[in-house]
């Protein structure tokens, strides 16, 4: 089985975006230390809208000039070391700004679909170019911010025009039908990869696009009760390195997770990293050919790095790039 370990390289999007050093640079460096130790390569889906905002403000604010240099240098290092840099789009950066002290995050237009087709085309072009200006013409894969890729038909032409042909956004069983954060993957094919054209939910043999979905695992409520307990009472090793605040799940979603079985991405983040080996075995028993693991540098802690290293030590020969 091919294993793809992916990380969404980004800040937080709640009221506190967190610092670049604690939420991105330092935890990514810790991930690199593990990768170097076992000679494996990771895939980083870079939130390039943030890079463009840093570039816009860096001449006016010395602290942002420093952040910009740190981000660019680390992405260049990732590329030189053989890791893959791919496109992650959070278009709310179009409406967000720096007020001289902090980032003011405006998520009113959280999805690409909140923009008209001309703006979508412009965003995809500029956000991809922000990466190719750093690493060259190596960007071909996409992950939608917040899993908000539907309806795909509205963003299809912009991706195709910019030579983006591989997507890794879906995870089987995923669903959030709020107006600002919409996705519904309950009807996705139960496969580890497939071609598609107008929607990633329907396989088309000769489709232009390829979907390699994020691994998915059915999780019982007891897991989330344990998760909540460790978050509130456990030791320092469960405290994430990132120093910002997430948007957070809705009360409805939290209650659903606490009282009903739900599907979760197979994740290298925080306490969810305890499911890495179980997730692998689930896919192995189904004779799957591919498994995508998702993570975020900002959501790493001592515990998750320990679990990730344990996983890599066992399965390092199967870890590869798209």
DAZIUR-V431775 format. One record per residue. N is the residue number from 1. RES is the residue in one letter. OMEGA is omega as a letter, one per 20 degrees, with the letter a starting at -180 (999 if undefined). Layout:
# DAZIUR-V431775
n=<N/N>
res=<RES/RES>
omega=<OMEGA/OMEGA>
This chain:
# DAZIUR-V431775
n=<1/2/3/4/5/6/7/8/9/10/11/12/13/14/15/16/17/18/19/20/21/22/23/24/25/26/27/28/29/30/31/32/33/34/35/36/37/38/39/40/41/42/43/44/45/46/47/48/49/50/51/52/53/54/55/56/57/58/59/60/61/62/63/64/65/66/67/68/69/70/71/72/73/74/75/76/77/78/79/80/81/82/83/84/85/86/87/88/89/90/91/92/93/94/95/96/97/98/99/100/101/102/103/104/105/106/107/108/109/110/111/112/113/114/115/116/117/118/119/120/121/122/123/124/125/126/127/128/129/130/131/132/133/134/135/136/137/138/139/140/141/142/143/144/145/146/147/148/149/150/151/152/153/154/155/156/157/158/159/160/161/162/163/164/165/166/167/168/169/170/171/172/173/174/175/176/177/178/179/180/181/182/183/184/185/186/187/188/189/190/191/192/193/194/195/196/197/198/199/200/201/202/203/204/205/206/207/208/209/210/211/212/213/214/215/216/217/218/219/220/221/222/223/224/225/226/227/228/229/230/231/232/233/234/235/236/237/238/239/240/241/242/243/244/245/246/247/248/249/250/251/252/253/254/255/256/257/258/259/260/261/262/263/264/265/266/267/268/269/270/271/272/273/274/275/276/277/278/279/280/281/282/283/284/285/286/287/288/289/290/291/292/293/294/295/296/297/298/299/300/301/302/303/304/305/306/307/308/309/310/311/312/313/314/315/316/317/318/319/320/321/322>
res=<X/X/X/X/X/X/X/X/X/X/X/X/X/X/X/X/X/X/X/X/X/X/X/X/X/X/X/X/X/X/X/X/X/X/X/X/X/X/X/X/X/X/X/X/X/X/X/X/X/X/X/X/X/X/X/X/X/X/X/X/X/X/X/X/X/X/X/X/X/X/X/X/X/X/X/X/X/X/X/X/X/X/X/X/X/X/X/X/X/X/X/X/X/X/X/X/X/X/X/X/X/X/X/X/X/X/X/X/X/X/X/X/X/X/X/X/X/X/X/X/X/X/X/X/X/X/X/X/X/X/X/X/X/X/X/X/X/X/X/X/X/X/X/X/X/X/X/X/X/X/X/X/X/X/X/X/X/X/X/X/X/X/X/X/X/X/X/X/X/X/X/X/X/X/X/X/X/X/X/X/X/X/X/X/X/X/X/X/X/X/X/X/X/X/X/X/X/X/X/X/X/X/X/X/X/X/X/X/X/X/X/X/X/X/X/X/X/X/X/X/X/X/X/X/X/X/X/X/X/X/X/X/X/X/X/X/X/X/X/X/X/X/X/X/X/X/X/X/X/X/X/X/X/X/X/X/X/X/X/X/X/X/X/X/X/X/X/X/X/X/X/X/X/X/X/X/X/X/X/X/X/X/X/X/X/X/X/X/X/X/X/X/X/X/X/X/X/X/X/X/X/X/X/X/X/X/X/X/X/X/X/X/X/X/X/X/X/X/X/X/X/X>
omega=<r/r/r/r/a/r/r/a/a/r/r/a/r/a/r/a/a/a/r/a/a/a/a/a/a/r/r/r/r/r/r/r/r/r/a/a/a/r/r/a/r/r/a/r/a/r/a/r/r/r/r/r/r/r/a/a/a/r/a/a/a/a/r/r/r/r/a/r/r/a/a/a/a/r/r/r/r/a/a/a/r/r/a/r/a/a/r/a/r/a/r/r/r/a/a/a/r/a/a/r/a/r/r/a/r/a/r/r/a/a/r/a/r/r/r/a/r/r/r/r/a/a/a/r/a/a/r/a/r/r/a/r/a/a/a/a/a/a/a/a/a/r/a/r/r/a/a/a/a/i/a/a/a/a/a/a/a/r/a/a/a/r/r/a/r/r/r/a/a/r/a/r/a/r/r/a/r/a/a/a/a/r/r/a/a/r/r/r/r/a/a/r/r/r/r/a/a/r/r/r/a/r/r/a/a/a/a/a/r/r/r/a/r/r/a/a/r/a/r/a/a/r/a/r/r/r/a/a/a/a/a/a/a/a/a/a/r/r/a/a/a/a/r/a/r/r/r/r/r/r/r/r/r/r/r/a/a/a/a/r/r/r/r/r/r/a/r/a/r/a/r/r/r/a/a/a/r/r/r/a/r/a/r/a/r/a/r/a/a/r/r/r/r/r/r/r/a/a/r/r/a/a/a/r/r/a/r/r/r/r/a/r/a/a/a/a/a/a/a/r/r/999>
